[in-house]
């Protein structure tokens, strides 16, 4: 088996409201979570990359550009949104296990129900978008 190599990625355009698809992370959060549909890319390196937007009940908004590696159940943050709607470098940009902690809840939900159904990476951005619009990937509950 070949060693895995992460491919370089380009930052997408900053998320626009008209491109946001909301997804539910469950009843434990007051925030609203969105993925920018135009930012979703499925890489040949097995990573799905996307822009995540989180809006608080008080109106604060945070944007990040992230990746999920389904095979290893890991996440990585590539960029942080700034107030001037540009991307900035995060302090930490390395692969980290998706752990059962509140800070990883949105990424765990994206992996489990939308981007990595049954542990396998979706094939195309259109497949991920369809899952987000449907509220769940059709492969989550289907058997082989």
N, C-alpha and C positions, 0 to 999 in steps of 0.2 A: 504494500500500500504506500502511495506517495505521501510525502510530508505535505501538510496543508500550508498554503501560502495565501495570505490575505491580499487582495488586489487593492490598488489605490482607488480612492473614490473622490468624486467632485461634489462640492456642496451644492445643494439645490437652491432654487430661488427661495426667498423667505416666504413662509406660509401666508396665503391670502384667505380671507374668510369664506369666499365662494368655493374654495377647494376642500374645505374641511369636512371630514366624515366623522360623526360622533360614534363612540363605542362606550359600552357600559362596563365598569369594573366591579359592580356590585354595590350593595347598600352601605358599605363602610366608609364611603367617601362623599364629601359635600361638593367636590370638584367635578367639572365636566372635562372629558377627555376626547381629543380629536386627532386624527391622522390626516395630513395633507395628501390627498389622492395623487396629486401631480409629482410628489416627491418619492413615491414608492418605487424601488428598484430591486430586482432579484438578481443578485450577482452570480457569476460563474464560479465564484469562490464559496458559494453556499450561504451567503449572508443576504438577508433582506434588510434594506436600509429605507428609512422613512423619517419624516418630520413629525414630531409629537407636539401637540399644543395642549396645555392644561390651563383651564380657566377656573379661578376660585369663585366661591359664592359672593365675595366682595368685589369681584371684577378684575382682579389681578390676572395677568396672562403670562405664561412662560412657554417658550418654544425651545425644543432641542432637536438636533439631527442625530439619529441613533441607528444602531444595527443590532440584529438578533441572529445568532448562529444556532439554528434548530438542532443540529447534530450534537452539540455539546451543552445546550441549554445555557447559553451565555449571552450577555448584552455588552454593548460598547457605546459610549457617547462620543460622537465626533465633533459636535459644535453646540454652543449655547446661543440662544437668541438674545440680542441686545435691544434696548429701548428704541434705537434708531432703525430697527428692522434689518439689521445685518447680523452676520454670524461672528461669534468670537470663539477663541480656543478654550476648551475646558481645562481645568487644572489637572484632572485625571482623565486620560483617554486610553484605557486598556480593557481587555476582555475580563469580565467578572461574571461569576455564576449568578443565575437568577435565583435569588434566595427567597425564602418565605418571610420577607419583611415588607413593611408598608411601602418603603421607597421603591420597591420592585413590582408593586402590584399591577400597574398599567402594563409593564413589559411582560409580566407573566400571563396576563389576560390576552394580550396581543399574540403571544407565542402559542398559548394553549388553544384559543378559540378562533383565531383568524389567520395567522401566518404559518403555523407549524402544526396543522391538524395531525393527530396521531404521531407526532414527532417528526413529520416530514415537511420540508420546505415547500411552500406553494410554488407552482411552476412559472407563474407570470404575475405582473402587477395587476392585471385585470382580474385574476382569480382572488387576489387579496382584497381588491376593491369590492368585488361581488360579495365576499364574506362580510366585510364591514357594513355594506348596505343591507345585507340580510340579517345582520345581528349575530351571525355565527357561521363558521365554515361548514358546508354540508358534510364534509368528511369526519367531523368530530364524533358523530354518533352512528356512522354507518360501519358495518363490519366488512371484512375482506371477503 
